[in-house]
Amino acid sequence: MKLSKLLFVAGILGLLTLPTLGADPIKIGALFDYTGPVAELGPKFEAGLRLALEEVNYTVAGRKIELTIYDSATSVSVALDMFKKLVDSDGVKIVIGPLMGDAHLAIAPYASEKKILTTTLLNSMRSVATRPGTTYLLYPTTCEAQTYWFGQYCYNVLGHRTMVTIGANYAGKIAYANGAAQGFIAAGGTVVGQLWPPVGCQDYSPYISGLASTVADVILYALEGPGPCSRFIYQAREAGVTKPLVTITMDGDYTPEALAELGDLGLGIIGESAYTWQLDNPENKAFVAAIKAKYGRVPCSAEQNTYALAKVILAGLEKTGGNVEFDDLWEAVLSSKLNTPAGSVSWTSEGVAITPAYVCQAELVNGVYQLSAPLYTEPKLIDPTLPSSQKK
């Protein structure tokens, strides 16, 4: 065969094996809350996701990315309907969100049936990860693992001996509150009561009335977002509750806007955080600078989580050469290990992230209320009840 013909054949084979921008776009869907009790988080989740995609010019493995976002409206039924619309009408194979744990439980069977790679936005219950045929990535970890260690911290480091919890009455916050309570009890403490106000509660006074006189020496609250958390703190302090308050998911609930609104009322409250913008690592410094440049504010975990999840998915797609079929993409993601603004992330075989966690508090620096740098770092959260953990 002549050299010119060999070169021609080689060129044709190269065209067949290399991805091209003319290929069909990779369709990614997202479900964020723009209405309802946690509506302030929707734009933040979107900001982090779009930043990650903008950094790669909405392109991965030689294919363009097409993003479709719907409002899940802090509603289980709306979230499920919008998920089905993304899959059945829009043809997506990857869905980021929604936030609420009850919605994860509702979506999980359909996501498994259709083999759609689906992510949480801020943890989920371990039952989502351990159900047969799961297609869920749980990030930063399970709700229970996210808070269990903090319950132990409250006993071992803060020195509390009795606790009462108040948590929003839905699956995610119940799991958060119970995880902290179980860790507190395991360390030697006593949980004297648990209160469960409804999602979207406007008046916490029926629950607060007994807190001032409770025998507990610390109150742990686990409410559904910045608005409810701020409302609870205001109402508790107005009612004369002076006992120490501690919290979970502080990085998501203490947004810069919520901290500014709370002012001095937020100072002194210690909480568990999956992220703080003051983390000292190269990825975070670049991320914070990008958010500041684009939005004129520092980020909270809402932006970080979707940014990190997008990076994880992009890395998986690079490994598969743009193949979005679930089995291949799932294997590619679970075999990845990345450094994110929140720290390193790897994965269990169930699709649960392994990440660090932090203890932070609200502070006032140069007239600005902000979330502190870590007071303590828990280097690696692993849910010991997961089957993969028990095999080790």
N, C-alpha and C positions, 0 to 999 in steps of 0.2 A: 504494500500500500504506500502511495506517495506521501511525502511529509506534509504537503498541503492538505491532503485528505485526512491524515491523522490529526492535524491541528483542528480541522473543522469538526471532526467527531468529538474530540476532547472538549471543544468549546460548547457543543450541544449538550454533552453530559454535564458540564459545569452548570449550564443554565437550568438543567433539570433538577440539580441537587441544591442549588443555592436558593434561599427564600427571596422573594421579590416583593416590592411595595405594591405590585399589581394584584397580589393575592387578596382573597376576601379578608375584611377586617376582623380582628379579634374583638368579640363583643363582651363587654364587662358591664354588669349591672350593679347598682347600689341602692340601698334602702336607708334613708336617713330621716330623722324626725324634724320636720319644719313647723309642725303644729302639735298642740298638746302640751303636757306638763314639762317636757324636756326639749321644747322647740328651739331653745337657744343653742343647743348642741349641734343641730343639723348643719348650719353653715360652717361650723368648725370642722366637723367630720369631712365635709365636702372640700374644705380648703386644703387639708392634709393630703387627700387623695389626688386632687388636681395638681398640687405641687409636685408630687412624685411622678405623675404622668407627663407634666410639662417638662420635667428634667430629661425625659427621654423623647420629647417631642411627640408624645402619643404614638410611639413606635416601639415594637419589640420583635426580635428575631426576624427583622425585615418586613413585618406586617404592621399596618396601622391599627390603632386601638380605637374602638368606638364605645364611648361611655354613655350609659343611660341611667338617670337617677330619678327615683320616685319618692314621694313623701309617705313614710309609714305611719305618720300621724299619732305616734305613741299608742297604737291600737293593734291588738293581735289580729283581728279580722282584716283590717286594712293591710297590715304587713303581709299576711298570707295571700290576699288578693293581688297585691302588687308584685309579690314574688312569682306567682303563677303567670302574671302578665309579662314579666321579664323573660320567663322561660318559654312560654307558649306563643306569645305574640312577637317578642323582640328577639328571640333566638339566642339568648345569652347562655354561656356555659359556666360563668363565674359570677358570683354575687357577693358583694361586700355589705354586711349588715343584715338585719336591723340591730337595734340596741337591746331591746327588752328581752329578758329571759323567757317569758311566757311565749313570745313570738318565735323564739328558737324552737321550743317544744312543738309548736304548731307547724312550723315549716319543715322540720327535720325529716318526717316521713316522705314528704313530696320531693324534697331535695335528694333523698336517697333513691327514690323511685326513678327520678329523671337523671340521676348521676350528675348533679350540679355541684361543683366546688363552691362551698359557702363559708363565709367567715363571720365570726362575732365581731363586735366593735369594742367591747370591754367585758371579757370573760363570758362564761356560761356555766350552767350546772354540769357536773360530771356525767349525769345521766344522758346528756346530749352526745358526749364523746363515746360513751360505752354502749349506745344502742347499736344493734346489728346493722351493718352496712352504712355506718355514718359517713357523711361527706363533709362534715363540719371541721373547720380549723378554729380551735378555741384559743383566743389571744387576749391577754397575756398568759392566762392559765385558767383552771376551773375557778368558779366563785369561791368554793370551799378552801382551795389551796391558797387563794389570794389573801385570805384573812385569817386562816388558822394560826399562822406564825405570829400575826399581830396580836391575837388574843394572848399568846404566851408572852409577848413583849410587854403587854399591859401589866401582867403579873410579875414577871421577872425583872423588868427594868423600871417601869413606872411605879411599881410597888403597890398596885391596887389588889385588894383581896376579895371584894364583892362587886358585882356588875349587874346592871340592868340594860337590856338592849331595846331599841325602838327601831323597827325596820318596816319599810313599805311592804304592803301585803301583796307581793307577787313573787314568782319563783326566784328571780335573780337576787333580790334583796333579802328574801328569806334565807337563801343559801349563804349569802355574805354574812348576815348576822349570826346564823347558826355556826358557820365556820369559825368566826371569832370567838363565839361562846364556847365551842368545843375546845379550842386551843387554850382558852382561859381556864377551863375546868381541868384540862390535862396537866396544866402547870401547877394546879393546886387551888385555884380560885373557886368561888361559888357564884353562880348566876341566879339572882333572886327573882327575876321576872323578865318576860319578853312581851313587848307591845307591838301591834301590827296595824297601824293606820292605813286606810285605803290609798291607792294611787291617786294623786291629784288632791290630797287632803288640803283644805284651806285653813282649817282651824284645828290646831293640835292641842288646844286647851284641855279636852277630856283626857288626853293621854299625859299631858304635862302635870295635871293637878296632883297626881300621886308621886311625881318624880322628886319634888322637893323634900318630901318626908320619907322617901324610900330608904331602907337600910343600906342600899348599895353605895359604895364610895366612888363609883365612876359610872357615867352614862355613855354607852356606845350607840351612835345613831347611824343608820344605813338607809338613807332616803334616795329618791329616784333621780335627783339632779340638782343643779345649782339653785333653782328657785325654791323647791321644797326644803332643801337644807338651810338656806338663808332664812326662810320663813320659820322653821323650827327653832333656830338659834334666837331670832328676835323674840318669838313668843315665849321661849323658855326663860330668857333673861328678864323679860318684862314681868313674868310671873314670879320672879324672885328665886329661880333655880340657880344656885351658886356652885353646885357640885361640878367637878371636872368633867368636861366633855371630850370624848375621843371619837374618831370617825374612820371610815374606810373609803376607798376610791377618792381620796382627797384631791388628787390631781385633776379628776374630772368634775368634781362638784365645786371646787374652789377655783373657778375660772378667774382671770384678771378682773373681769367686770363684776363678778360676785364678791370678790375680795374688796374691791373699791366701795361697793355698796354696803358691805358689812362694817367696814371700818374697824374700829377698836374691838367690836364685838367678836371678831374672828380671831383676834390675837390670843395666843396661849392654847388654842385647840390643837392637839397632836393627832396625826392621822397616818394611815397606811396609804402609800402612793405607788403606782406603777411607773410614774414619770414625774420629774420636775424639770423645768426649763433650765435650771441651774446645774444640771449634770455636767461634769467636766470630761468630755470625750470629743474627739474630732467630729464625729458624725453629728452630735448634738449642737456643737458650735456652728456648724454650717447650716443646720436645719433652723436653729433659732434666728440666725442672720437672715435667712431666706424669708421666714415668716414675718420678721420685723420689716424687711424691705417691702414686702408685698402688702401687708395688712396694718403695719404700724403698731403692732402689739407683740407681746411674747406669747408663745403657744402653751396650751395645756395638753393633757393626754388625748383629747379628742382629735386634734390635728396630728399628734405624733402617732397614734394608733393606726389611723388610716394610711398615713405616710408609710409606716413600717410594713403594714399588711400589703400595700401596693408593691413595695420593694421585694417582699417575699414572693408574691405572685409573678412579678416580672422576672425574678431570678429563676423561678420554676419554668416559665415560658421560654427563657433563653436555653435552659437545659433540654427542653423538648423540641427546640427548633420551631416554636410557635404552635405546636400540637396542643389543642385545648381539650382533648378527650380525657375524661376524668382519671382513669387508671394511670395513664402516663404522667399527667400533671400532678396528681396526688403523690406519686412516688418521687417525683422531682422535687416537690416542695418539702416533703418530710426528710429528704436526704440533705437539705440545705442547712447551712449555718451562717448567719449574717450578723454584722454589727450594725445596730440601729441607734437612733438618738437615745432610746431608753436603755440601751445595753445590748448584750448579745442575745440572740434568739436561735434556739434549735427546737426539735419536735420529737414528741413521743410517737409510737406507732399508732396511737389513737387519734393523732392530729391535735394534741394539746401542746401549746408552746411551753418551753422551758426558758424562763426569763428571771432577771433580778427583780427585787422590790425594795421600797424605801420607806423610811419614816420621815415625815416633814411636818412643818407647822407654818402657820401664817405669821409673817413678820412685817414690820414697818421699817423701810430703809429709805432715807432721804425723802420722806413724805409719800412714799409709794407702798401700798400694801401688796405683798407678793408671797408666793410659796417659797419656802426656804430651800437651800441646798440640803441634801440628805443629812439627817441627824444620825441615821443608822442605815446600813445596807444589808439586806438579806440576799446573799449572792445568787441563789438558784432555787426557784420555786418548782417543786415536783410534787404532784398529788400522790401520796403513798398508797392510796386506795385503787389507783388505776391498775389494770391487769399487767401492763408493761412494767410497772414499778415492782409488783409482787413477784415477778419472774426473776428479778435480779438477786 
